[in-house]
């Protein structure tokens, strides 16, 4: 570490007058990065009507962002040491506004799908680089709060992004909704330009090391990381399967919600903004496997409520599934960082690629199940995915259980628990 870097580290160590403002800015950047991902999911029925397609088709198109996100995570993991963090985040958010705005005039579902993939590429690049930036620019004391703020911003986007999109679609229509989301992306770019560019690097990134592919091979040989990657796949498979197709159930009889009321349903994510941040403490107290199993059990308790033709029951079920899967995601992410024997950023990139692939497969497979066999069969598929994740957790053997690593010493790169 250079002399100037050491000075910067000392000046950033501990809390200071700008801590609250910085925390708010980090959370806001996280929110503005993935607001497109979650907001569009809240207007699925309106999009299905607009394009005249079935739930499975529009569900796959909207969730095609996960295809771009998986590819971007691998790309960032491969080229990580060659990318300037701040410039990469700025470019990603600026370019993100382009496909978002073009969604307002997408003439057909194929074009819509391609634009969603492009969104995923930009979103994943932005938030992955932001996490790397935080790890490189925050002191040991500040890093925990910075990551917590980023995770909270992503969880908040799950809630408020959906509310915003539902309200805009209900009052202004679909084109205005996408143009507004594009404006939010540009706002994120402005915040990054004004704020992130003010900080100086704390650590040097020089030196040569093993090739990215050899690092990936080492991760895939790790008996603790392989099941972790598969667990991430199952978590988003279940989450996407639930929160994509429940929209169509809620707008049909006997519940028959309006578009605006459908947006309000996602207040079920509000408790998760708080509970997700407790995952680290739970792992410290109970261990990785018990925490993970408890999280999935909470999600599992919500499944039977989803098939009850009653709005309060469905809302409770959604709250349990959202809270349980968010908590499980935070637990799995921390474990990946702990279990990696080298290059934690690269391990997180592989985890994220598997995680987002699960979302894409979940939307495709469970979409067909929903169209052909109905909501009950779709919920059963979600349950099977949660069960498989629970069984995979057996391989996270007790000797590997440890508190989540302290941020700042060797900072993990957690996937935002809200990037569901």
C-alpha positions as CSV (number, residue, x, y, z in Angstrom):
1,X,0.0,0.0,0.0
2,X,1.4,3.4,-0.9
3,X,1.9,6.3,1.5
4,X,-1.1,8.2,0.1
5,X,-3.2,5.0,0.3
6,X,-2.2,4.5,3.9
7,X,-3.1,8.1,4.6
8,X,-6.5,7.6,2.9
9,X,-7.1,4.4,4.9
10,X,-6.4,6.2,8.2
11,X,-8.7,9.1,7.2
12,X,-11.5,6.7,6.3
13,X,-11.0,4.5,9.4
14,X,-13.9,4.8,11.9
15,X,-17.1,6.8,11.5
16,X,-16.9,10.4,10.4
17,X,-19.3,13.2,9.6
18,X,-20.1,12.0,6.2
19,X,-21.0,8.4,7.1
20,X,-24.8,8.9,7.0
21,X,-24.6,10.7,3.7
22,X,-22.3,8.1,2.2
23,X,-24.5,5.2,3.4
24,X,-27.6,6.8,1.8
25,X,-25.7,7.4,-1.5
26,X,-24.5,3.7,-1.6
27,X,-28.1,2.5,-1.0
28,X,-29.4,4.9,-3.6
29,X,-26.9,3.7,-6.2
30,X,-27.9,0.1,-5.5
31,X,-31.5,1.0,-5.9
32,X,-31.0,2.8,-9.2
33,X,-28.9,0.0,-10.6
34,X,-31.5,-2.8,-10.4
35,X,-34.8,-0.8,-10.3
36,X,-35.4,-2.0,-13.9
37,X,-35.1,-5.6,-12.9
38,X,-37.7,-5.6,-10.3
39,X,-40.0,-2.9,-11.6
40,X,-40.8,-4.7,-14.8
41,X,-41.8,-7.8,-12.9
42,X,-44.6,-5.9,-11.3
43,X,-46.3,-5.1,-14.6
44,X,-46.2,-8.6,-16.1
45,X,-50.0,-8.9,-16.7
46,X,-50.1,-5.5,-18.5
47,X,-47.2,-6.6,-20.7
48,X,-48.8,-9.9,-21.5
49,X,-51.9,-8.0,-22.6
50,X,-49.9,-5.5,-24.6
51,X,-48.0,-8.2,-26.6
52,X,-50.9,-10.7,-26.6
53,X,-48.9,-13.6,-25.2
54,X,-49.3,-16.2,-22.4
55,X,-47.7,-15.9,-19.0
56,X,-44.9,-18.3,-19.8
57,X,-43.8,-16.2,-22.8
58,X,-43.8,-12.9,-21.1
59,X,-42.3,-14.3,-17.9
60,X,-39.4,-15.6,-19.9
61,X,-38.9,-12.4,-21.7
62,X,-39.0,-10.2,-18.6
63,X,-36.6,-12.5,-16.7
64,X,-34.2,-12.7,-19.7
65,X,-32.3,-10.1,-17.8
66,X,-30.8,-13.0,-15.8
67,X,-29.2,-14.3,-19.0
68,X,-27.3,-11.0,-19.5
69,X,-26.6,-10.8,-15.8
70,X,-25.0,-14.3,-15.7
71,X,-22.8,-13.5,-18.7
72,X,-21.8,-10.1,-17.2
73,X,-20.8,-11.6,-13.9
74,X,-18.5,-14.1,-15.7
75,X,-17.1,-11.3,-17.8
76,X,-16.4,-9.0,-14.9
77,X,-14.9,-11.9,-12.9
78,X,-12.6,-12.6,-15.9
79,X,-11.5,-9.0,-16.6
80,X,-11.9,-7.7,-13.1
81,X,-8.3,-6.6,-12.7
82,X,-8.3,-4.7,-16.0
83,X,-11.5,-2.7,-15.4
84,X,-11.4,0.7,-13.7
85,X,-14.2,0.4,-11.1
86,X,-15.5,3.9,-11.2
87,X,-15.4,4.3,-14.9
88,X,-17.0,0.9,-15.4
89,X,-19.9,1.7,-13.1
90,X,-20.5,5.1,-14.7
91,X,-20.5,3.6,-18.3
92,X,-22.7,0.7,-17.2
93,X,-25.4,2.9,-15.7
94,X,-25.3,5.3,-18.6
95,X,-25.6,2.6,-21.2
96,X,-28.3,0.9,-19.2
97,X,-30.6,3.8,-19.9
98,X,-30.6,3.0,-23.6
99,X,-32.2,-0.4,-23.7
100,X,-34.5,0.7,-20.9
101,X,-35.8,3.6,-22.9
102,X,-36.1,1.5,-26.1
103,X,-38.4,-0.9,-24.2
104,X,-41.0,1.8,-24.5
105,X,-41.2,1.3,-28.3
106,X,-40.2,-2.4,-28.5
107,X,-42.4,-3.6,-31.4
108,X,-42.5,-7.3,-30.6
109,X,-41.7,-9.8,-27.8
110,X,-38.4,-10.9,-29.5
111,X,-37.1,-7.3,-29.4
112,X,-38.3,-6.9,-25.9
113,X,-36.4,-10.0,-24.8
114,X,-33.1,-8.8,-26.5
115,X,-33.4,-5.5,-24.8
116,X,-34.0,-7.2,-21.4
117,X,-30.8,-9.2,-21.9
118,X,-28.9,-6.0,-22.7
119,X,-30.3,-4.5,-19.5
120,X,-29.0,-7.5,-17.6
121,X,-25.5,-7.1,-19.0
122,X,-25.4,-3.5,-17.8
123,X,-27.0,-4.0,-14.4
124,X,-24.8,-6.9,-13.4
125,X,-21.7,-5.0,-14.6
126,X,-22.6,-2.0,-12.5
127,X,-23.5,-3.7,-9.2
128,X,-20.6,-6.2,-9.4
129,X,-18.1,-3.4,-10.0
130,X,-19.7,-1.4,-7.2
131,X,-19.2,-4.2,-4.8
132,X,-15.6,-4.4,-5.8
133,X,-15.2,-0.7,-5.5
134,X,-16.6,-0.7,-1.9
135,X,-14.2,-3.5,-1.0
136,X,-11.2,-1.5,-2.3
137,X,-12.2,1.9,-0.9
138,X,-13.6,1.3,2.5
139,X,-11.7,0.8,5.7
140,X,-12.3,-2.3,7.9
141,X,-14.7,-0.2,10.1
142,X,-16.6,1.4,7.3
143,X,-16.8,-1.7,5.0
144,X,-19.5,-3.5,7.0
145,X,-21.8,-0.5,6.8
146,X,-21.1,0.1,3.2
147,X,-22.0,-3.5,2.2
148,X,-25.1,-3.4,4.4
149,X,-26.2,-0.2,2.8
150,X,-25.7,-1.7,-0.7
151,X,-27.6,-4.9,0.2
152,X,-30.4,-2.8,1.7
153,X,-30.7,-0.7,-1.4
154,X,-31.2,-3.8,-3.5
155,X,-33.8,-5.2,-1.2
156,X,-35.6,-1.8,-1.2
157,X,-35.6,-1.9,-5.0
158,X,-37.5,-5.2,-4.8
159,X,-40.2,-3.3,-3.0
160,X,-40.2,0.3,-4.2
161,X,-39.2,-0.5,-7.7
162,X,-42.3,-2.6,-8.1
163,X,-44.5,0.0,-6.5
164,X,-43.2,2.7,-8.7
165,X,-43.5,0.7,-11.9
166,X,-47.1,-0.4,-11.0
167,X,-48.2,3.1,-10.3
168,X,-46.6,4.6,-13.4
169,X,-48.1,1.8,-15.6
170,X,-51.5,2.3,-14.0
171,X,-51.6,6.1,-14.5
172,X,-49.3,6.9,-17.4
173,X,-49.1,3.6,-19.4
174,X,-46.2,1.3,-20.3
175,X,-44.1,3.6,-22.5
176,X,-44.0,6.3,-19.8
177,X,-43.0,3.6,-17.3
178,X,-39.9,2.5,-19.2
179,X,-38.9,6.1,-20.0
180,X,-39.1,6.9,-16.3
181,X,-37.0,3.9,-15.4
182,X,-34.4,5.0,-17.9
183,X,-34.3,8.4,-16.3
184,X,-33.6,6.7,-12.9
185,X,-30.7,4.9,-14.5
186,X,-29.2,8.2,-15.7
187,X,-29.7,9.6,-12.2
188,X,-27.7,6.8,-10.9
189,X,-24.9,7.6,-13.4
190,X,-25.0,11.2,-12.3
191,X,-24.6,10.2,-8.6
192,X,-21.7,7.9,-9.5
193,X,-20.0,10.7,-11.5
194,X,-20.4,13.3,-8.8
195,X,-19.6,11.1,-5.8
196,X,-17.7,7.9,-6.5
197,X,-15.1,9.7,-8.6
198,X,-14.1,11.8,-5.5
199,X,-12.5,8.8,-3.7
200,X,-9.0,7.6,-4.1
201,X,-7.9,4.0,-4.4
202,X,-6.9,2.5,-1.1
203,X,-5.0,-0.5,-2.4
204,X,-2.7,-1.2,-5.3
205,X,-3.8,-3.7,-7.9
206,X,-0.4,-4.5,-9.4
207,X,1.3,-7.8,-9.7
208,X,0.6,-10.8,-11.8
209,X,-1.2,-13.9,-10.7
210,X,-2.8,-17.1,-12.1
211,X,-5.0,-16.9,-15.2
212,X,-8.7,-16.5,-14.6
213,X,-9.5,-19.9,-16.0
214,X,-7.1,-21.6,-13.6
215,X,-8.7,-19.7,-10.8
216,X,-12.2,-20.8,-11.9
217,X,-11.0,-24.4,-12.1
218,X,-9.7,-24.2,-8.6
219,X,-13.1,-22.9,-7.4
220,X,-14.9,-25.7,-9.2
221,X,-12.7,-28.3,-7.6
222,X,-13.5,-26.9,-4.2
223,X,-16.0,-29.4,-2.6
224,X,-17.6,-26.5,-0.6
225,X,-18.1,-24.1,-3.5
226,X,-19.7,-26.6,-5.9
227,X,-22.8,-27.1,-3.8
228,X,-22.8,-23.4,-2.9
229,X,-23.1,-22.6,-6.6
230,X,-25.9,-25.1,-7.0
231,X,-27.7,-23.7,-4.0
232,X,-27.6,-20.2,-5.5
233,X,-29.2,-21.7,-8.7
234,X,-32.0,-23.2,-6.6
235,X,-32.7,-20.1,-4.6
236,X,-33.4,-17.8,-7.6
237,X,-35.2,-20.6,-9.4
238,X,-37.7,-20.7,-6.5
239,X,-37.9,-16.9,-6.1
240,X,-38.4,-16.2,-9.8
241,X,-41.0,-19.0,-10.1
242,X,-43.0,-17.5,-7.2
243,X,-42.9,-13.8,-7.8
244,X,-43.2,-14.0,-11.6
245,X,-46.3,-16.1,-11.9
246,X,-48.1,-15.1,-8.8
247,X,-48.9,-11.8,-10.6
248,X,-51.2,-13.6,-12.9
249,X,-53.0,-15.4,-10.0
250,X,-53.5,-12.1,-8.2
251,X,-55.2,-10.3,-11.2
252,X,-57.5,-13.2,-11.9
253,X,-60.7,-14.2,-10.0
254,X,-61.3,-14.7,-7.2
255,X,-58.7,-12.1,-6.0
256,X,-58.8,-9.9,-9.1
257,X,-56.5,-7.0,-8.1
258,X,-56.0,-3.9,-10.2
259,X,-52.6,-3.0,-11.6
260,X,-52.0,-0.4,-8.8
261,X,-53.2,-2.8,-6.1
262,X,-50.8,-5.4,-7.5
263,X,-47.9,-3.1,-6.9
264,X,-48.9,-2.6,-3.3
265,X,-48.7,-6.4,-2.9
266,X,-44.9,-6.1,-2.8
267,X,-45.0,-4.4,0.5
268,X,-44.5,-8.0,1.6
269,X,-40.8,-7.3,1.0
270,X,-40.7,-4.5,3.6
271,X,-39.7,-6.8,6.6
272,X,-36.8,-8.3,4.5
273,X,-35.1,-4.9,4.4
274,X,-34.4,-5.3,8.1
275,X,-34.2,-9.1,8.5
276,X,-31.7,-9.7,5.6
277,X,-29.1,-7.6,7.5
278,X,-29.2,-10.1,10.4
279,X,-27.9,-13.0,8.3
280,X,-24.3,-12.5,9.4
281,X,-25.2,-12.5,13.1
282,X,-27.3,-15.7,12.6
283,X,-24.4,-17.5,11.0
284,X,-22.1,-16.4,13.8
285,X,-24.5,-17.7,16.4
286,X,-25.9,-20.9,14.8
287,X,-23.6,-21.8,12.0
288,X,-24.1,-21.9,8.2
289,X,-26.1,-25.0,7.8
290,X,-28.7,-24.4,10.6
291,X,-29.1,-20.8,9.4
292,X,-29.6,-21.9,5.8
293,X,-32.0,-24.7,6.7
294,X,-34.0,-22.3,8.9
295,X,-34.2,-19.8,6.1
296,X,-35.5,-22.4,3.7
297,X,-38.0,-23.7,6.3
298,X,-39.5,-20.2,6.6
299,X,-39.9,-20.0,2.8
300,X,-41.4,-23.5,2.8
301,X,-44.0,-22.6,5.3
302,X,-45.2,-20.0,2.9
303,X,-45.8,-22.3,0.0
304,X,-49.2,-23.9,1.1
305,X,-50.6,-20.4,1.6
306,X,-50.0,-19.4,-2.0
307,X,-52.7,-21.8,-3.3
308,X,-55.3,-20.5,-0.8
309,X,-57.8,-18.4,-2.8
310,X,-57.6,-15.6,-0.3
311,X,-55.5,-12.4,-0.5
312,X,-54.3,-12.2,3.1
313,X,-53.2,-15.8,3.0
314,X,-51.3,-15.3,-0.2
315,X,-49.7,-12.1,1.1
316,X,-48.4,-13.9,4.2
317,X,-47.1,-16.7,2.0
318,X,-45.3,-14.3,-0.2
319,X,-43.8,-12.5,2.9
320,X,-42.5,-15.8,4.2
321,X,-41.0,-16.9,0.9
322,X,-39.4,-13.5,0.2
323,X,-37.9,-13.2,3.7
324,X,-36.7,-16.8,3.7
325,X,-35.1,-16.7,0.3
326,X,-33.5,-13.3,0.9
327,X,-32.0,-14.7,4.2
328,X,-30.8,-17.9,2.5
329,X,-29.2,-15.8,-0.3
330,X,-27.3,-13.7,2.2
331,X,-26.1,-16.8,4.0
332,X,-25.0,-18.6,0.9
333,X,-23.2,-15.5,-0.4
334,X,-21.2,-15.1,2.8
335,X,-20.3,-18.8,2.8
336,X,-19.0,-18.6,-0.8
337,X,-16.7,-15.8,0.3
338,X,-15.5,-17.8,3.3
339,X,-15.1,-21.1,1.4
340,X,-13.1,-19.7,-1.5
341,X,-9.4,-20.5,-1.1
342,X,-8.3,-17.8,-3.6
343,X,-9.7,-14.7,-5.4
344,X,-13.0,-14.3,-3.6
345,X,-14.2,-11.8,-6.2
346,X,-13.9,-14.5,-8.9
347,X,-15.7,-17.0,-6.7
348,X,-18.5,-14.6,-6.2
349,X,-18.7,-14.0,-10.0
350,X,-19.1,-17.8,-10.6
351,X,-21.7,-17.9,-7.8
352,X,-23.7,-15.0,-9.3
353,X,-23.5,-16.6,-12.8
354,X,-25.0,-19.8,-11.4
355,X,-27.5,-17.8,-9.3
356,X,-28.9,-15.8,-12.3
357,X,-28.9,-18.9,-14.5
358,X,-31.3,-20.4,-11.9
359,X,-33.6,-17.4,-12.4
360,X,-33.6,-17.9,-16.2
361,X,-34.3,-21.6,-16.0
362,X,-36.9,-21.1,-13.3
363,X,-38.8,-18.6,-15.5
364,X,-38.7,-21.0,-18.5
365,X,-39.5,-24.3,-16.7
366,X,-42.0,-23.0,-14.2
367,X,-43.6,-20.8,-16.9
368,X,-44.4,-23.9,-18.9
369,X,-45.7,-25.7,-15.8
370,X,-47.9,-22.7,-15.0
371,X,-49.4,-22.5,-18.5
372,X,-50.0,-26.3,-18.8
373,X,-50.8,-27.4,-15.3
374,X,-51.7,-24.3,-13.3
375,X,-50.6,-22.4,-10.2
376,X,-50.6,-25.4,-7.9
377,X,-48.1,-27.3,-10.0
378,X,-45.9,-24.2,-10.3
379,X,-45.9,-23.9,-6.5
380,X,-44.9,-27.6,-6.2
381,X,-42.0,-26.9,-8.5
382,X,-40.9,-24.1,-6.3
383,X,-41.1,-26.5,-3.3
384,X,-38.9,-29.0,-5.1
385,X,-36.3,-26.4,-5.7
386,X,-36.2,-25.4,-2.1
387,X,-35.9,-29.1,-1.1
388,X,-33.0,-29.6,-3.4
389,X,-31.3,-26.6,-1.9
390,X,-31.8,-28.0,1.6
391,X,-30.3,-31.3,0.5
392,X,-27.3,-29.6,-1.1
393,X,-26.6,-27.8,2.2
394,X,-25.7,-31.1,3.8
395,X,-22.5,-30.9,1.9
396,X,-21.6,-27.6,3.7
397,X,-20.1,-29.8,6.4
398,X,-19.8,-28.5,10.0
399,X,-16.0,-28.1,9.8
400,X,-16.6,-25.4,7.2
401,X,-19.0,-23.5,9.3
402,X,-17.6,-20.2,10.5
403,X,-18.8,-16.7,11.0
404,X,-19.1,-14.6,7.8
405,X,-15.6,-13.2,7.2
406,X,-14.9,-9.7,8.5
407,X,-15.2,-7.2,5.8
408,X,-12.2,-5.0,5.4
409,X,-9.5,-7.6,6.1
410,X,-10.2,-9.7,3.0
411,X,-13.5,-8.3,1.8
412,X,-16.0,-10.7,0.4
413,X,-18.0,-9.7,-2.6
414,X,-21.6,-10.6,-1.6
415,X,-24.2,-10.8,-4.2
416,X,-26.9,-8.3,-3.3
417,X,-29.4,-10.4,-1.4
418,X,-32.1,-8.4,-3.1
419,X,-31.0,-9.3,-6.6
420,X,-33.8,-11.7,-6.7
